[in-house]
Amino acid sequence: MQQQITPNAGYPCILICVLLLLLTTGVNCQKQYSKARKLELREDVRRMFQHAYEGYLRHASNYDELRPLTCDGHDTWGSYSLTLIDALDTLATMGNFTEFRRVTRFLEEKMNFDRDINVSVFETNIRIVGGLLSAHLLSKRAGIELEEGWPCKGPLLRLAEDVARRLLPAFDTNTGMPYGTVNLRYGVPKGETSVTCTAGVGTFLIEFGTLSRLTGNSIYEEVAMQAVHALWGYRSPIGLFGNHIDVQSGRWTALDSGIGAGVDSLFEYLVKASVLLNRPELLELFHEARAAIDKYMRKEDWYVWVGMNKGHVTLPVFQSLEAFWPGILSIIGDTEPALRTISRYIGVWKKYGFLPEFYNIAAGEASPNREVYPLRPELIESAMYLYRATGNEYLLELGEHMLETLEFSAKTKCGYATIRNVVTHEKENRMESFFLAETSKYLYLLFDEDNFLHNDGSGGELLSTEDDVCVVMAGAYIFNTEAHPMDMSALHCCHAHKEDIYATLDLQRFSPRAIFGRSRERQVAVQDQWVPQCHPENYEYYYKEQDNVQRQESGREQGREQSGSTTTMAVDIEVFDEFQQPAGDVLVSNFERIREERELNESLQRSEVPRNQLTVSDLDEFFTQRRDNFGSASEALNYVLAFMGNYTMDVAFIRGLQLYNTNFSSVLGTGAQKEYESRMRSLWQLYELEQQYAANIRLIQGLGLLTFQADSERMRIYLAEVLDSLDKQDQLEEQHPQDLQPRVANASSSQLANIREIILKARNSYAIAMVNTTAMQEFAIRIYLSGTAEAGVRIHPLLEPAELTQEERLRPLKLAEERALFSYTRRIVDFRKRMAETVDRLQTLMQDMPQDKSKETAEDSQLQKVDASTVYAQTEAKETAKKDQQEQKLATKKPIRIQKEKPTEEDSGSGQDETGSVWSQFVQTILRKTTVQRVKFDEAVLLEKTRKALEKHAHKKLPHHLFACHRPEYIEGFAYRDFYPEAL
């Protein structure tokens, strides 16, 4: 569209319009860059890197990072020469292969990661594992003498795997999401927090995937995939991620959602890993996540922070870490919005000369106390990607401007310093390793258009391996979030012959069910013609047919009896399968299974719940209902309750659709899942059971039963009060919250009042859930999405929140119902109370043991307190002494006796000794049994658990007839097979 400028418009207005046009449309600026000029700028970047690198070697080579103002070093992330490893592939990028070879030899000879230090799992992965893998893949280009079998073998590869294996214990959690910290020698530290940032969960696929493809050990890629899938499952209903999550429970602890700090590299790895590992499903996840990001966070080409559950703006700021986003958009080919967004970021850079960590978009200035710029690379990274995609030389101008400001404001006599304040350009005494690993590298690649890292796979080098000939050094090179490039071609070179083929194959295709598929083609034809007769309108017809079949079978039995006696004899029959393997045990087990399932189905038919199997069409009709279809809120509620109570789910579908929330088991134990999946239930019964579990968990957490720490006496009293409140709930029955307050206020014990208030809140929340039609709709949608291939269903609430909490709809619970509701809580409290009482009795017995006033008392008083093993030895010696006089003489030479130390003057004022007796320590151990205790890590167990968890993330094409009826009769003809289709 052409714009006409009036003669009255001033020159500044024209200049502003032209500048805006350039920034928003991506039109090339007036300044032109010749090839010679680009090479000059490239060499300027090389000199900048060399100045900082030599300063690190001279002053801080034994430390993680350089302090550029004082010209010394300090350890930050792990005390393992972090900058040296982080900058290694930058040397190769700039062609300094001599120094690359020297550092590589040093690492091979000196580096040892078997150290008792706690390190960040996230930082160690992206910097150390990523840096070692990248250097390993660049070794051939650098002229290093290669080990036979490279790139599938090599010293740097072994170092990388050694570090990665030391990180694996972090993934041994309930969810598969990793802890944030690990000890390189002993695994996850005792007492380590289970809360970590979102990026710390989803930023492993590039490094761990590369490691698996090179070594053939699939555990690294699989734990990284499981972490992403687990995190994906905890997204909010509107598709957003929080900032921090508890990796054991899946509970979000920070609910702000954005694309910056704490979240950024999750989205980066979904795109890059999909290309590197040839996993298109990861790119599908990114597009789905981006849709929610654009809907809730994007505001006029800025991206703000919002609440993860409702999408409301919580923090209208731009973070410097968000500057990676335009580069990711350019990778997927969406360059126009990328250029518009990066123009916003460039405007901030030109305003200050640097990017502040936080920039307040509304105020148009750097946020207070967030004016620091730690030499971050994200903006120049996006500029490099976008220049490669568009050729827009305005991005070269940005690179030149960044180079100038770094030289002018950040340079010191031995390196480059963090900018403490972008307004005043005050320096801070730190140079992070990513300045050499990322910032320098991306600047260099921006001006070096012929660098080998820009190879798009059009050329490479043939390499002969043991099994075949493959191509290496062809690219494309995929950078991890620390700018360490991974050669895709090398991954394919190793992946073809070193991977564990059984780990990546779809084992279901090789199961007995699939192998014998050809022999069942005729039966499949019968299956296609079979029409289920158990739909609600054919319900009576189904049971009528069953009665006819039973009468026919009984008639045949009577005919056999009337035909007279027959001679029978027992014979031994050996059964073999198609491969001449004995199949008798399999045959018998299959017949037993079918018999048990038939008995189960018969018992279900006789149960109180009439069988009325749910179908997709029933759910479709349910989802079409709107609030306008009902005359009142009560009518809408009655409709939903009738629907939930009318339709049922068989055991096979409850288990197959994985309706049970496994998080319940972490608090209630495995018995909850067994109960949930034990028999056919109506939708209402399933929903009611879930709400009962939720109410118990809410009560258990509210009472602090999993974290309450106290001595045995306080614990016993507290648990007794909890049990008393649960057993005497008739005092609270039919009382509303407003009626309870005076009663609580007059309670003799504030602790008891608090307990009863927590119980009342849990009960009321359960009562509200019983009329919460929106929650029931969400439950039905979860069934629908689990049983079909649909992407999503929009919820149309039938009742407003105000209508859900109206008092007349809340049915008061009877005493028996309430006791049944909190049965799980009662069970846990009763167990812990009995345990505390038992330990109290044991401790009392030990304290009442008579003391032998013998001559050895003076000697015994000098003995130190003994541990549990000494107690056992002393007791055993006494019992033996009573039986044998000779052993008694032997035992009395050095008697072992427990005697409390006399309190010193220092301890006399503090009452009892805080350590207590052996039995007091035992009590504390029992009462802390729910605290996370790290056990010996078993890699094989983790791999098995991870593979089992990944099974449910396999792509399933589920037809609409998944909600089928009873398994048809012809299936029983397959009894001699190992499997039959569960969906039938």
RAZIZI-V14539 format. One record per pair of residues at least 6 apart in sequence whose C-alpha atoms are under 6 Angstrom apart, sorted by the first residue. I is the first residue (numbers start at 1). J is the second residue. D is the distance in whole Angstrom. If there is no record, write none. Layout:
i->I j->J d->D
i->I j->J d->D
//
This chain:
i->23 j->343 d->5
i->24 j->340 d->5
i->28 j->392 d->5
i->28 j->393 d->6
i->29 j->394 d->6
i->38 j->447 d->5
i->42 j->444 d->5
i->42 j->447 d->5
i->45 j->444 d->6
i->52 j->415 d->4
i->55 j->414 d->5
i->55 j->415 d->6
i->56 j->66 d->5
i->59 j->71 d->6
i->59 j->72 d->5
i->60 j->66 d->5
i->60 j->72 d->6
i->60 j->73 d->4
i->62 j->81 d->6
i->63 j->73 d->5
i->63 j->74 d->5
i->63 j->75 d->5
i->63 j->81 d->5
i->64 j->75 d->5
i->64 j->79 d->6
i->64 j->81 d->4
i->64 j->82 d->4
i->64 j->83 d->6
i->65 j->73 d->6
i->65 j->74 d->6
i->65 j->83 d->6
i->66 j->73 d->5
i->66 j->431 d->6
i->67 j->73 d->5
i->67 j->429 d->5
i->67 j->430 d->5
i->68 j->414 d->6
i->68 j->415 d->5
i->68 j->417 d->6
i->68 j->429 d->6
i->69 j->429 d->5
i->78 j->119 d->5
i->83 j->433 d->5
i->85 j->131 d->6
i->86 j->127 d->6
i->86 j->131 d->5
i->86 j->437 d->5
i->87 j->436 d->5
i->87 j->437 d->5
i->89 j->135 d->5
i->90 j->441 d->6
i->91 j->100 d->6
i->97 j->142 d->5
i->114 j->185 d->6
i->115 j->184 d->6
i->115 j->185 d->6
i->116 j->185 d->5
i->117 j->183 d->5
i->117 j->184 d->6
i->118 j->182 d->6
i->118 j->183 d->4
i->119 j->181 d->6
i->119 j->182 d->6
i->120 j->180 d->6
i->120 j->181 d->5
i->121 j->180 d->5
i->121 j->181 d->5
i->122 j->200 d->5
i->126 j->482 d->6
i->129 j->160 d->5
i->130 j->207 d->6
i->130 j->484 d->6
i->131 j->484 d->6
i->132 j->156 d->6
i->132 j->160 d->6
i->134 j->484 d->6
i->134 j->485 d->6
i->134 j->486 d->6
i->136 j->156 d->5
i->147 j->154 d->6
i->152 j->214 d->5
i->152 j->215 d->6
i->152 j->494 d->5
i->166 j->184 d->6
i->169 j->187 d->6
i->170 j->178 d->5
i->170 j->179 d->5
i->171 j->177 d->6
i->171 j->178 d->4
i->173 j->248 d->6
i->174 j->248 d->5
i->175 j->248 d->6
i->176 j->227 d->5
i->177 j->201 d->6
i->177 j->227 d->5
i->177 j->247 d->5
i->179 j->194 d->6
i->180 j->196 d->5
i->182 j->188 d->4
i->194 j->246 d->5
i->194 j->247 d->6
i->195 j->245 d->5
i->195 j->246 d->4
i->196 j->244 d->5
i->196 j->245 d->6
i->197 j->243 d->6
i->197 j->244 d->4
i->197 j->262 d->5
i->198 j->243 d->6
i->198 j->244 d->6
i->198 j->262 d->6
i->198 j->263 d->5
i->199 j->262 d->5
i->199 j->263 d->5
i->199 j->265 d->6
i->199 j->266 d->5
i->202 j->228 d->5
i->202 j->266 d->5
i->203 j->266 d->6
i->204 j->224 d->5
i->205 j->224 d->5
i->206 j->273 d->6
i->208 j->220 d->5
i->208 j->221 d->5
i->209 j->221 d->4
i->212 j->218 d->5
i->212 j->220 d->6
i->212 j->221 d->6
i->213 j->491 d->6
i->213 j->495 d->5
i->214 j->491 d->6
i->214 j->494 d->5
i->216 j->498 d->5
i->216 j->499 d->4
i->216 j->500 d->6
i->219 j->943 d->6
i->235 j->241 d->5
i->236 j->309 d->6
i->239 j->292 d->6
i->240 j->308 d->5
i->241 j->257 d->6
i->242 j->254 d->6
i->242 j->255 d->5
i->242 j->256 d->5
i->242 j->257 d->5
i->242 j->308 d->6
i->243 j->254 d->5
i->243 j->256 d->6
i->243 j->262 d->6
i->244 j->252 d->6
i->244 j->253 d->5
i->244 j->254 d->5
i->245 j->251 d->6
i->245 j->252 d->4
i->245 j->253 d->5
i->255 j->307 d->6
i->255 j->308 d->6
i->256 j->306 d->6
i->256 j->307 d->5
i->256 j->308 d->6
i->257 j->305 d->6
i->257 j->306 d->5
i->257 j->307 d->6
i->257 j->308 d->5
i->258 j->305 d->5
i->259 j->322 d->6
i->260 j->321 d->5
i->260 j->322 d->5
i->270 j->282 d->5
i->270 j->283 d->6
i->270 j->286 d->6
i->271 j->283 d->5
i->274 j->280 d->5
i->274 j->282 d->5
i->274 j->283 d->6
i->276 j->488 d->6
i->296 j->311 d->6
i->297 j->303 d->5
i->297 j->304 d->5
i->301 j->341 d->5
i->304 j->316 d->5
i->304 j->317 d->6
i->305 j->313 d->6
i->305 j->314 d->6
i->305 j->315 d->5
i->306 j->312 d->5
i->306 j->313 d->4
i->306 j->314 d->5
i->317 j->359 d->5
i->317 j->360 d->5
i->317 j->361 d->5
i->318 j->358 d->6
i->318 j->359 d->5
i->319 j->357 d->5
i->319 j->358 d->5
i->320 j->355 d->6
i->320 j->357 d->5
i->323 j->378 d->5
i->323 j->379 d->5
i->324 j->378 d->5
i->324 j->382 d->6
i->326 j->338 d->4
i->326 j->382 d->6
i->327 j->382 d->4
i->327 j->385 d->5
i->329 j->338 d->6
i->330 j->386 d->6
i->349 j->355 d->5
i->352 j->422 d->6
i->356 j->371 d->5
i->356 j->372 d->5
i->356 j->373 d->5
i->357 j->370 d->5
i->357 j->371 d->6
i->357 j->372 d->6
i->358 j->367 d->5
i->358 j->370 d->5
i->359 j->365 d->6
i->359 j->366 d->4
i->359 j->367 d->5
i->360 j->366 d->6
i->360 j->367 d->6
i->371 j->421 d->5
i->371 j->422 d->6
i->372 j->419 d->6
i->372 j->420 d->4
i->372 j->421 d->5
i->373 j->419 d->5
i->374 j->418 d->4
i->375 j->418 d->6
i->377 j->438 d->6
i->377 j->439 d->4
i->381 j->442 d->6
i->383 j->395 d->6
i->384 j->446 d->5
i->410 j->416 d->5
i->410 j->417 d->5
i->417 j->427 d->6
i->417 j->428 d->6
i->417 j->430 d->6
i->417 j->431 d->5
i->418 j->427 d->6
i->418 j->428 d->5
i->418 j->430 d->6
i->418 j->431 d->6
i->419 j->425 d->6
i->419 j->426 d->6
i->419 j->427 d->5
i->419 j->428 d->6
i->420 j->426 d->5
i->420 j->427 d->5
i->420 j->428 d->5
i->438 j->483 d->5
i->455 j->475 d->6
i->455 j->476 d->6
i->456 j->475 d->6
i->456 j->476 d->5
i->457 j->474 d->5
i->457 j->475 d->5
i->457 j->476 d->5
i->459 j->474 d->5
i->460 j->471 d->6
i->460 j->472 d->6
i->460 j->473 d->5
i->460 j->474 d->4
i->461 j->471 d->5
i->461 j->472 d->5
i->462 j->470 d->6
i->462 j->471 d->5
i->463 j->469 d->6
i->463 j->470 d->5
i->463 j->471 d->6
i->470 j->493 d->5
i->472 j->489 d->5
i->472 j->490 d->5
i->474 j->489 d->6
i->475 j->487 d->5
i->475 j->488 d->5
i->475 j->489 d->6
i->476 j->488 d->6
i->477 j->485 d->5
i->477 j->486 d->5
i->477 j->487 d->5
i->478 j->485 d->5
i->478 j->486 d->5
i->479 j->485 d->4
i->512 j->978 d->6
i->513 j->979 d->5
i->533 j->542 d->6
i->534 j->542 d->6
i->534 j->965 d->6
i->536 j->612 d->6
i->575 j->582 d->6
i->575 j->583 d->5
i->575 j->584 d->5
i->576 j->582 d->5
i->576 j->583 d->5
i->577 j->583 d->6
i->587 j->976 d->5
i->590 j->975 d->5
i->591 j->975 d->6
i->612 j->647 d->5
i->612 j->648 d->5
i->613 j->647 d->6
i->613 j->648 d->5
i->613 j->649 d->6
i->614 j->647 d->5
i->614 j->648 d->6
i->615 j->963 d->5
i->627 j->798 d->5
i->630 j->636 d->6
i->644 j->683 d->5
i->644 j->684 d->5
i->645 j->682 d->6
i->645 j->684 d->5
i->647 j->682 d->6
i->648 j->681 d->5
i->648 j->682 d->4
i->648 j->683 d->6
i->649 j->680 d->6
i->649 j->681 d->6
i->650 j->680 d->5
i->651 j->679 d->5
i->651 j->680 d->5
i->657 j->786 d->6
i->692 j->821 d->6
i->695 j->762 d->6
i->695 j->766 d->6
i->696 j->822 d->6
i->696 j->825 d->6
i->699 j->762 d->6
i->712 j->836 d->6
i->716 j->833 d->6
i->716 j->836 d->6
i->719 j->833 d->6
i->734 j->812 d->6
i->744 j->753 d->5
i->747 j->753 d->6
i->772 j->804 d->6
i->774 j->797 d->5
i->788 j->958 d->5
i->789 j->958 d->6
i->843 j->919 d->6
i->874 j->896 d->5
i->881 j->887 d->6
i->881 j->888 d->4
i->967 j->984 d->5
//
